[in-house]
Amino acid sequence: LGPRAADRHARNRVHDATEQEGSACVTCHAEMNPYGYPFEIYNHAGFLRAYDHGPGATQVMPDGSSTLMLVPDAMLAGPVRDGVELSERLAGSRVARRCFIRHAFRFWMGRNETLNDVPVLQAAHAAYRSSGGSMKALITALLTSDAFLYRKVERYVKTAEFK
C-alpha cells in the first residue's frame, strides 16, 4: 500500500500502489479493485467501519463507492454505493447465480462440468430457485444426481518416489 500518510486515505494508497501507469500491478488491479472498493465500508474483521482511515478520519465515513464495468451481466454494470448494494445486485443476477451453482458442482463433484452435465446443472438450478435459494436444496440436488452417484473415483498409485 505504501507508507501511511496523514494526508492519504487507504483507498488512495491502494490506488497509487496498484493502478498507476507503470505499476507492475495495474494490469490485474485495474479490473479487481472496483470489486474490492465497495467492501471498504467493513474493517478487517468484517464489522462496519464508523470512520475512514486517513485525513480527518474521525469525521469521514468510509467510501464504498465504485463503478463496475466489463461485467457479464448488464444489471451488475454501473456505479454502486457500497458492498451492500453490490451484494444485492449479485444476489439478483442470473449470471452470478449460474456461476455459483457451477462452482458448487465443481466442488462437490471434484471436477469441472462437461456438456453431459447440463441436466444435472439445470436440476440443481431448479432446486435452488424453487427453494428460495436454499444451499441445502442445491447440495441435495447435486449429491442425488447420477453424476455424483456414478462418478469415477481416481485411485492413486503409490510409487517409489512417494513413500
C-alpha positions in Angstrom: 0.0 0.0 0.0 2.9 2.3 0.5 3.7 4.2 3.7 0.9 5.5 6.0 0.5 9.2 5.5 -1.6 11.6 7.4 -2.9 13.2 4.2 -3.8 9.9 2.3 -6.8 7.6 2.8 -6.2 3.8 2.5 -8.1 3.8 -0.8 -5.8 6.4 -2.3 -2.8 4.5 -1.2 -4.2 1.3 -2.8 -4.9 3.2 -6.0 -1.4 4.7 -6.1 0.3 1.3 -5.4 -1.8 -0.8 -7.8 -3.4 1.3 -10.5 -0.9 4.0 -11.6 0.6 3.7 -15.1 3.9 1.9 -15.0 2.9 -0.2 -11.9 3.5 -3.9 -12.3 0.1 -4.4 -10.6 -2.0 -2.2 -12.9 -3.0 -4.9 -15.4 -4.9 -7.0 -12.9 -5.7 -4.5 -10.2 -7.4 -2.1 -12.6 -10.0 -4.8 -13.1 -10.1 -6.2 -9.5 -10.1 -3.1 -7.4 -13.6 -1.9 -8.5 -15.0 -5.1 -6.9 -13.0 -4.6 -3.7 -13.7 -0.9 -3.1 -17.4 -1.4 -2.2 -16.3 -3.5 0.8 -14.2 -0.7 2.3 -17.2 0.0 4.5 -16.0 -3.0 6.5 -13.0 -3.4 8.7 -10.5 -6.3 8.8 -12.9 -8.4 11.0 -16.0 -7.8 8.8 -17.6 -5.2 11.0 -18.9 -1.9 9.6 -16.3 0.8 10.0 -17.6 4.0 11.5 -14.8 6.2 10.1 -12.3 6.0 7.3 -8.5 5.9 7.9 -6.5 8.9 6.8 -7.1 12.7 7.0 -10.0 13.7 9.1 -10.6 10.0 10.0 -12.7 10.9 13.0 -15.2 12.7 10.7 -15.2 11.0 7.3 -17.3 7.9 6.6 -15.6 5.2 4.5 -16.1 5.4 0.8 -17.5 2.2 -0.6 -18.5 3.7 -4.0 -17.2 2.1 -7.2 -18.1 1.7 -10.8 -18.3 -1.8 -12.3 -17.5 -2.2 -16.0 -16.8 -5.2 -18.2 -19.2 -7.4 -16.3 -21.1 -10.4 -17.8 -24.5 -9.2 -16.7 -25.8 -5.8 -17.5 -27.6 -5.5 -14.2 -24.2 -5.5 -12.4 -22.7 -2.7 -14.5 -22.5 0.9 -13.4 -22.0 2.7 -10.1 -22.5 1.0 -6.7 -22.8 2.8 -3.4 -21.2 0.1 -1.2 -20.7 -3.6 -0.6 -24.4 -4.0 0.4 -25.6 -2.7 -2.9 -23.1 -4.8 -4.8 -24.2 -7.9 -2.8 -27.9 -7.2 -3.6 -27.1 -6.9 -7.3 -25.1 -10.2 -7.2 -28.0 -11.9 -5.4 -30.4 -10.8 -8.1 -28.1 -11.7 -11.0 -29.0 -14.7 -13.1 -25.3 -14.9 -14.3 -23.9 -14.8 -10.8 -26.4 -17.5 -9.7 -25.4 -19.8 -12.5 -21.7 -19.2 -11.7 -22.4 -20.0 -8.0 -24.2 -23.3 -9.0 -21.4 -24.2 -11.4 -18.8 -23.7 -8.7 -20.8 -25.8 -6.2 -21.0 -28.5 -8.9 -17.2 -28.4 -9.3 -16.6 -28.6 -5.5 -19.0 -31.4 -4.8 -18.2 -33.4 -7.9 -14.4 -32.9 -7.7 -14.2 -32.0 -11.4 -15.2 -29.4 -14.0 -18.6 -29.8 -15.7 -19.0 -31.1 -19.2 -21.8 -30.9 -21.8 -23.1 -34.2 -20.4 -23.7 -32.4 -17.0 -26.2 -29.9 -18.4 -29.2 -31.8 -17.0 -27.6 -32.0 -13.5 -26.8 -28.3 -13.6 -30.4 -27.5 -14.7 -31.9 -29.7 -11.9 -29.6 -28.1 -9.3 -30.5 -24.6 -10.6 -34.3 -25.5 -10.4 -33.9 -26.9 -6.9 -32.0 -23.8 -5.8 -34.6 -21.4 -7.3 -37.7 -23.3 -6.2 -36.4 -23.5 -2.6 -35.8 -19.7 -2.4 -32.1 -20.1 -2.6 -31.5 -22.9 -0.2 -27.9 -24.2 -0.2 -29.3 -27.5 1.3 -31.6 -28.0 -1.7 -28.7 -27.2 -4.1 -26.4 -29.8 -2.4 -29.2 -32.4 -2.2 -29.8 -32.0 -5.9 -26.1 -32.4 -6.7 -25.5 -35.3 -4.4 -28.5 -37.3 -5.6 -27.7 -36.8 -9.3 -26.4 -39.6 -11.4 -23.3 -37.5 -12.0 -22.4 -37.9 -8.3 -23.8 -41.4 -7.6 -21.9 -42.9 -10.6 -18.8 -40.8 -10.6 -15.4 -42.4 -11.1 -13.0 -42.0 -8.2 -9.4 -41.9 -9.4 -7.1 -44.3 -7.5 -3.7 -43.0 -6.7 -0.9 -45.5 -7.3 1.9 -45.4 -4.8 5.2 -45.0 -6.5 8.8 -45.4 -5.3 9.2 -41.6 -5.1 6.2 -41.1 -2.8 6.8 -43.5 0.1 
